[in-house]
Amino acid sequence: MTGQRPLVIAADETVLDEVLRVAAVAGCELDRAPDLVAAGGHWARAPLVVLDEEAARLPPALPRRGGILLVCKGSPGPETWEHAFRVGVERVISLPEEETALAGAFADVVETPAEQPGLVLGVVGGRGGAGASVFAATLALTADCDPGGALLVDCDPLSGGLDVLLSLEKTPGARWPDVRLSGRASVSSLAASLPQRRHRGGSLPVLTCASEGEGPAAESLSAILSAGRRSGRTVVCDLPRTLGEAAEEVVLRADLVLLVVPLEIRACLAAKKVLSRLSKLTARIGVVTCGHSKDPAVRTAALLGPPLMATMPPERGLWAALERGEFPVKRKGPLAKAATDILAIARREAQAVAR
């Protein structure tokens, strides 16, 4: 956060309502003034100034500054451009056509880009019941202990629900049917509206599907991935084995997609089918195996193709705890070690690409 709020000077109630709505979606609080004269000291301090056409018509009573936007209804005419030049407007934004540009300007005020971009990680099971959701949750909880934080996103509307897995089903907060975003979004504003899973390192926001209503929309998911990456947050997506449009968006944009494969011959054969779909979209795939080591299954897993990034022996008491409705958060153990190792690899690879 910058610590300062944008200043809006608008006499047109229709334009003002639209500006306030876009700012609310971006999670950006505003200061308001009826005209340039009343703006006073806010004019110089504000990180961004938004004018409507009526405010821009007045003779400039304040010193020149950067970061001024003029918002108009429909296409700007010659007079609009004349007023914009006189006041020193940086950009003219036409609503509703250029709403995304206005949302992006507000999002930049709320969240300045992080020095190190965030990661996008996808997790998918090689077969049903492989433990992909459990691993995705562990990965997000581990990443949430880092300064950038994390966000866990449920991308499978037909799953049992990450809120149930994490005992959040009765916790208030937005679910996918409540979330509709496009263009630039504020991930901190979104996170504040979601159920939170508390843990020793903080509080992990979780965006889950609901028992009824629509699942993730590709446009909303795209906005969240961009916002998370821009803010330096790690976004972990629990993906369905049958990829829809929204899940494909994650696979295409992910820094790494992790295929969780139990060490069983049939599971490896099922994973090969999932892999064939994934590999048409990305080459950034890694395999995570789980279960008891059985030589034939290990050899089959090794033949899947993508690099083996972690092997998780069975975690003692895990499944019994899950049956009791508990999600154990352990700092040590196979799950935690695999999550820590993979996060380190993913960050190292992302930094290498950035160079």
C-alpha positions in Angstrom: 0.0 0.0 0.0 1.2 3.5 -0.7 -0.4 5.0 2.4 -2.2 7.7 0.2 -5.6 7.5 -1.5 -6.4 8.6 -5.0 -8.4 11.9 -5.3 -11.6 11.9 -7.3 -13.1 15.2 -8.5 -16.4 14.5 -10.3 -19.7 16.5 -10.5 -21.4 14.0 -12.8 -23.1 11.5 -10.6 -23.2 8.8 -13.2 -19.4 9.0 -13.8 -18.8 9.2 -10.1 -20.8 6.1 -9.4 -18.8 4.2 -12.1 -15.5 5.4 -10.7 -16.5 4.4 -7.2 -17.6 0.9 -8.4 -14.4 0.3 -10.3 -12.3 1.4 -7.3 -14.3 -0.9 -5.0 -13.5 -3.9 -7.2 -9.9 -3.0 -7.1 -10.0 -2.6 -3.3 -9.0 1.0 -3.5 -10.3 3.7 -1.1 -10.7 7.2 -2.5 -10.7 10.8 -1.3 -13.4 13.0 -3.0 -13.7 16.7 -3.7 -16.6 18.5 -5.5 -14.2 20.7 -7.6 -10.6 21.7 -8.2 -10.8 24.6 -5.7 -12.0 22.3 -2.9 -9.2 19.7 -3.6 -6.8 21.7 -1.5 -3.8 19.8 -0.2 -5.1 16.5 -1.4 -4.2 17.6 -5.0 -0.4 17.4 -4.3 -0.4 14.4 -2.0 -2.7 12.0 -3.9 -0.9 9.2 -5.8 -3.5 9.5 -8.6 -6.1 12.1 -9.5 -9.3 11.2 -11.4 -11.4 14.0 -13.0 -14.7 14.0 -14.9 -15.3 16.3 -17.8 -17.0 19.0 -15.8 -14.1 19.3 -13.4 -11.6 19.5 -16.3 -13.6 22.4 -17.8 -12.8 24.7 -14.9 -9.8 27.0 -15.2 -6.8 25.2 -13.6 -6.5 26.6 -10.1 -3.8 24.2 -8.9 -0.2 23.5 -9.9 0.7 21.0 -12.6 1.3 17.5 -11.5 1.6 14.0 -13.0 -0.8 11.1 -12.6 -4.1 12.8 -13.7 -6.8 10.7 -15.5 -9.9 12.2 -17.1 -12.9 9.9 -17.2 -15.7 10.5 -19.7 -18.8 8.7 -20.8 -18.4 7.3 -24.3 -15.8 8.5 -26.9 -14.1 11.8 -26.0 -14.8 14.7 -28.4 -12.5 17.6 -29.4 -13.5 19.7 -26.4 -12.6 16.8 -24.0 -9.1 16.6 -25.5 -8.7 20.4 -25.3 -9.6 20.4 -21.6 -7.4 17.4 -20.9 -4.4 19.2 -22.5 -5.0 22.4 -20.5 -5.2 20.6 -17.2 -2.3 18.4 -17.9 -4.2 15.1 -18.0 -2.0 12.0 -18.5 -4.7 9.8 -20.0 -8.3 10.1 -21.1 -10.4 7.0 -20.2 -13.7 6.3 -21.9 -16.3 4.3 -19.9 -17.4 1.6 -20.1 -15.0 0.6 -22.9 -11.8 1.3 -21.0 -12.9 0.2 -17.5 -10.0 -2.2 -17.3 -7.5 0.6 -17.7 -9.1 2.5 -14.8 -9.2 -0.6 -12.6 -5.5 -1.2 -13.4 -4.6 2.4 -12.3 -6.4 1.8 -9.0 -4.8 -1.6 -8.6 -1.3 -0.1 -9.1 -2.0 2.4 -6.2 -3.2 -0.4 -3.9 -0.4 -2.8 -4.7 2.8 -1.6 -6.1 4.6 -4.4 -8.0 6.7 -6.7 -5.8 10.5 -6.8 -6.4 10.2 -10.6 -6.9 7.1 -11.7 -8.9 4.9 -14.3 -7.3 4.6 -17.9 -8.4 1.7 -19.7 -10.0 1.7 -23.4 -9.1 -0.9 -26.0 -10.3 -1.5 -29.4 -8.6 -3.4 -32.2 -10.3 -3.9 -35.9 -9.3 -2.7 -38.7 -11.5 -5.8 -40.5 -10.4 -8.8 -39.8 -8.2 -7.9 -39.9 -4.5 -4.2 -39.4 -5.2 -4.0 -36.8 -2.5 -3.5 -33.8 -4.9 -5.8 -31.5 -2.8 -3.9 -32.4 0.4 -0.6 -31.6 -1.3 -1.9 -28.4 -2.8 -3.1 -27.3 0.7 0.3 -28.2 2.2 2.1 -26.3 -0.5 0.0 -23.2 0.0 0.4 -23.3 3.8 4.1 -23.7 3.4 4.4 -20.8 0.9 2.2 -18.6 3.2 5.0 -18.5 5.8 7.1 -16.5 3.3 7.0 -12.7 3.2 4.9 -12.6 0.0 2.2 -14.9 1.4 0.1 -17.3 -0.6 -3.4 -17.9 -1.9 -5.0 -21.3 -2.3 -7.5 -21.6 -5.2 -10.0 -24.5 -5.8 -10.3 -25.0 -9.5 -12.4 -28.2 -9.4 -16.1 -27.6 -8.9 -16.8 -31.3 -8.7 -14.3 -32.0 -5.8 -15.2 -32.4 -2.2 -14.2 -28.8 -1.6 -11.0 -27.3 -0.1 -13.1 -25.6 2.5 -14.2 -29.0 3.8 -10.7 -30.3 3.7 -9.4 -27.4 5.8 -12.5 -27.3 8.1 -13.6 -23.9 6.6 -17.0 -24.9 5.4 -18.8 -22.9 8.1 -16.4 -20.0 8.0 -17.9 -16.8 6.4 -16.3 -15.4 3.3 -16.6 -15.3 -0.5 -16.7 -18.5 -2.6 -16.4 -18.8 -6.4 -20.0 -17.9 -7.1 -19.4 -14.5 -5.3 -16.2 -13.7 -7.2 -16.4 -12.1 -10.6 -13.3 -10.2 -11.7 -11.8 -9.1 -15.0 -8.7 -7.2 -16.1 -6.6 -5.9 -13.2 -7.6 -6.9 -9.7 -6.3 -6.4 -6.2 -5.2 -9.8 -4.6 -5.1 -8.2 -1.1 -8.7 -7.0 -1.5 -9.8 -10.4 -2.7 -7.8 -12.2 0.1 -9.5 -10.1 2.7 -12.9 -11.3 1.5 -12.1 -15.0 1.7 -12.2 -17.6 4.4 -8.8 -17.8 6.2 -7.1 -20.9 7.4 -5.0 -19.9 10.5 -1.6 -21.5 11.0 1.6 -20.7 12.9 3.0 -18.6 10.1 -0.2 -16.5 9.6 -3.5 -16.9 7.9 -4.0 -18.5 4.5 -6.8 -17.1 2.3 -8.7 -19.9 0.5 -11.0 -19.4 -2.6 -13.2 -22.5 -2.9 -16.1 -23.7 -4.9 -19.5 -23.7 -3.2 -22.0 -26.5 -2.8 -24.2 -24.7 -5.3 -23.5 -22.1 -8.0 -20.9 -21.7 -10.7 -17.2 -22.7 -10.4 -14.2 -20.6 -11.5 -14.5 -18.5 -14.6 -11.5 -18.3 -16.8 -11.6 -14.5 -16.9 -11.7 -14.2 -13.1 -9.0 -16.8 -12.6 -6.8 -15.0 -15.1 -7.2 -11.7 -13.2 -6.3 -13.4 -9.9 -3.2 -15.1 -11.3 -2.0 -11.8 -12.7 -2.7 -10.0 -9.4 -1.0 -12.7 -7.4 2.1 -12.6 -9.6 2.3 -8.8 -9.5 2.0 -8.7 -5.7 4.7 -11.3 -5.1 2.2 -13.8 -3.7 2.3 -17.6 -4.4 -1.0 -18.8 -5.9 -1.5 -22.5 -5.6 -4.3 -24.0 -7.8 -5.9 -27.3 -7.1 -6.8 -28.6 -10.6 -9.3 -31.2 -11.9 -8.0 -34.1 -13.9 -10.4 -33.2 -16.7 -9.3 -29.7 -17.7 -11.9 -27.1 -18.5 -11.4 -23.6 -19.8 -10.5 -22.2 -16.4 -8.1 -25.0 -15.5 -6.4 -24.7 -18.8 -5.8 -21.0 -18.1 -3.9 -22.1 -15.0 -1.8 -24.7 -16.8 -0.9 -22.3 -19.6 0.3 -19.6 -17.1 1.7 -21.7 -14.3 5.4 -21.6 -13.4 5.1 -25.3 -12.6 2.3 -28.0 -12.8 2.8 -30.8 -10.3 1.3 -34.2 -11.1 0.7 -36.2 -7.9 1.1 -40.0 -8.6 0.6 -42.8 -6.0 3.2 -45.5 -6.4 0.8 -48.0 -7.9 0.9 -49.5 -11.4 -2.7 -48.5 -12.2 -2.2 -45.0 -10.8 0.8 -44.6 -13.0 -1.2 -45.7 -16.1 -4.0 -43.3 -15.2 -1.4 -40.5 -14.7 -0.1 -41.1 -18.2 -3.5 -40.2 -19.6 -3.7 -37.0 -17.5 -0.1 -36.2 -18.5 -0.9 -36.5 -22.2 -3.5 -33.7 -21.8 -1.2 -31.5 -19.7 1.7 -31.8 -22.1 -0.3 -30.4 -24.9 -0.5 -27.1 -23.0 2.8 -26.8 -21.2 6.2 -28.4 -20.7 6.6 -27.0 -17.2 5.5 -30.2 -15.5 7.0 -32.1 -12.5 6.0 -35.4 -10.9 5.5 -35.9 -7.2 5.1 -39.5 -6.1 3.5 -40.7 -2.9 3.0 -44.0 -1.0 5.2 -47.0 -0.3 8.0 -47.6 -2.8 7.3 -50.6 -5.0 9.9 -51.3 -7.6 7.6 -51.9 -10.7 5.6 -48.8 -9.8 8.7 -46.7 -9.3 10.1 -47.7 -12.6 6.7 -46.9 -14.3 6.6 -43.5 -12.6 10.1 -42.8 -13.9 9.0 -43.5 -17.4 6.2 -40.9 -17.3 8.6 -38.3 -18.8 8.6 -35.2 -16.6 11.3 -34.9 -13.9 10.6 -36.5 -10.5 10.6 -33.5 -8.2 9.7 -35.1 -4.9 8.9 -38.5 -3.3 6.6 -38.6 -0.3 6.5 -41.8 1.9 3.2 -42.3 3.7 2.7 -39.7 6.5 1.8 -41.3 9.7 -1.7 -40.5 11.0 -2.6 -38.3 8.0 -5.6 -40.1 6.6 -7.0 -40.8 10.1 -6.8 -37.1 10.9 -8.6 -36.2 7.6 -11.4 -38.7 8.4 -11.9 -36.9 11.7 -12.2 -33.6 9.8 -8.8 -32.3 10.8 -6.1 -31.1 8.5 -2.7 -31.6 10.3 -0.2 -28.8 9.7 3.2 -30.3 10.4 6.5 -28.4 10.0 8.2 -31.8 9.5 7.2 -34.9 7.7 7.1 -36.1 4.1 4.4 -33.6 3.0 6.1 -30.6 4.5 9.5 -31.6 3.2 8.2 -32.2 -0.4 6.4 -28.8 -0.3 9.5 -27.0 0.9 11.8 -28.6 -1.6 9.4 -27.9 -4.5 8.9 -24.3 -3.6 12.7 -23.8 -3.5 13.1 -25.4 -6.9 10.2 -23.3 -8.4 11.6 -20.1 -7.1 15.1 -20.9 -8.3 13.8 -21.7 -11.8 11.7 -18.5 -11.8 14.7 -16.4 -10.9 16.7 -18.0 -13.6 14.1 -17.2 -16.2 13.8 -13.6 -15.0 17.6 -13.1 -15.6 
